Amino acid sequence: MSTILLLVSMFAPATSIYDFSFTSIDGKPVKLADFKGKNILIVNTASKCGFTKQYKDLQALHEQYGNNLVIIGFPADNFGGQEPGSNEEIQDFCEKNYGVTFLLSEKVEVKGKDMDPLFKFLTTADNADFKGDINWNFEKFLIDKDGKLVHRYRSKVNPMDASITDNLK
């Protein structure tokens, strides 16, 4: 491959959820392309939020639909300083308090000038629900088995709500 083609491909805009990767909370690289053929639920999370108890329901969703669904929590401290901890502290909190075994990302920014590219993609993606900034912790993005955004849910929608689980059957 020529140097020019390589540079163009390195800087080409993402066109699919599968073009993204991230670093897990324990420092391992993860490619979303590895999850082709499964539903993916992406959630921006925080440990000191009124919605933090949703970790319990995210874990229940993971246990019930784990063969069909990959849940990825992306801890972020963009709203009221509600995720102040280090990656290690966040992981420890989630395991001890909620028994979290689903995938967690390292801490990211989901809003502002340092917004993670995945969240920039998700908040500008064409969808019938809404576009734009994430308003608070625990917003959810459901991606289908073909990599298409099915629905975006605001924080108040519980992970076990039928509007989510009906899309997993």
N, C-alpha and C positions, 0 to 999 in steps of 0.2 A: 504494500500500500504506500502510495506516495506521501510525503510529509504534509503536503497541502490537504489531501483527502483525510489524513489522520487528524489534522487540526480542525477541519470542518466538522468531522464526526464527533470530536471531543466537545465542540462548542455548539452543536446543533441543539435547538430547543427540544425539550422532552415532548413527546406526542402521546405517551402512554404511561400509565402507572408503573408498568414494568421497566421503564427507563430509569427508575430511581433505586437507590440503595441507601442504607443508613448504618450507623454503628449501634449495636445493641448496648444495653446498659452495662454489660460486663466486657465491653470493648471489642466485640467480634463484628466483622463486616457481614451485612445481610443484604441480599438482593431481592427486591420485590418480585423479580422475574422467577425466582425459585418457588413462588406461590401460585403460578399459573394453574388454572383449573380448580382453584378454591376461592370461596368468598373471602374477602378481607374487610375487617372492621378497624379503621384507624381512629384513635381517640386521643385528643390532647388532654393530659391528666395533671393533677396537682394533689399534693398530700394534705394540704391544710385548707380545704375548700368545703363549702356546704354540700357539694356533690361528691366528695371523696368516697362516701359510702357506696357509690356506684362501682368501685373496685370489686365489691362482693358480687354484684350482679354480672359484671364483666367476667369474673372467674366462673360463675355458674353457667354463663353462656358458653364460655370456653369448654367447660366440662361436658355440656350437653351437645354442642355442635362441633366439637374439636376436629372431627374427621372431615368436615365440610367447610370449616371457618378458621381463619387465622386472625386472631385479635392482636393488635399492636398498640400499646400505650406509649405515647410520646410525652413524657414529663416536660412541662414548660412553666416558667415563672413570669409570664406576661401579664397576669391579672392579680393585682393586690399583693404581690410577694407571697403567693400561696404555695410556691414550690421552691423554698429557699435551700434545700439540702443538696449535697453532692450526689453523684450517681450512686455511690455505695450506700449512702444514707436512704435514698429513695428506694432502692432495691430492698434493703433491710426492712424498711417501713412496710412496703407492700407485701413482703413474704410473711412477716410477723403478724400484721394486723388483718390481712385479708387472704392469706394463703395463695397469693398470686403466683401462677405458674405459666401464664401466657407471656408472650414476648413483650419486652419493654425496650424502648430505645434509650440511648443516652439523652440527657437533657437537651432540649432544642428551643429555638424561638419560633413561635407560631404567628407572630405579628410583628410589624415594624420593619426597620431597615435591615435587620439581620435575620429576617424570616427564612426558615428552612425552605429550600427549593421545593420539596414535596408539598408543603402547605401552601406555597404560592401557587403551585399547579392545582391543588384541590380547591382553593378558594376562588379560582378564576375559571375552573372547568365548567363547560356547559352542563347545566342540570335544570330540571324543572322546579327545584325547591328554592334555592337562592344562591347568589354569589356574594362575594365580599368577605370582609374581615370576620375572623372568629370573634364572637362576642364575649366568651367566657370559657372556663375550663369544662372539660367533658363534652365538647361537641364531637359528633361522630360522623364518619364518612363510610358508607357501606359500598364496597366495590364488588361487582359480581364475578363469576368464574371466568368471564371473558375480559376482565380488566376495566369494565365500564362502571362509572359512578352511578349507582342505583338511586341513592338517596343521601341527603345530608340532614342530620338531626341536630337540633339545638340541645343544650345542656339538660333541660328538664325532661327529655325523653329518656326513660329508663332503658338500659341495655336489654332487658327481658321483655320489653313492650312488644306486643303483637306486630306493630308496624315494622319492627326489625326481624323478629323470629319468623314471620310469615314469608319473608324473602329468603329464608335459609332452608326451606323444605324442598 
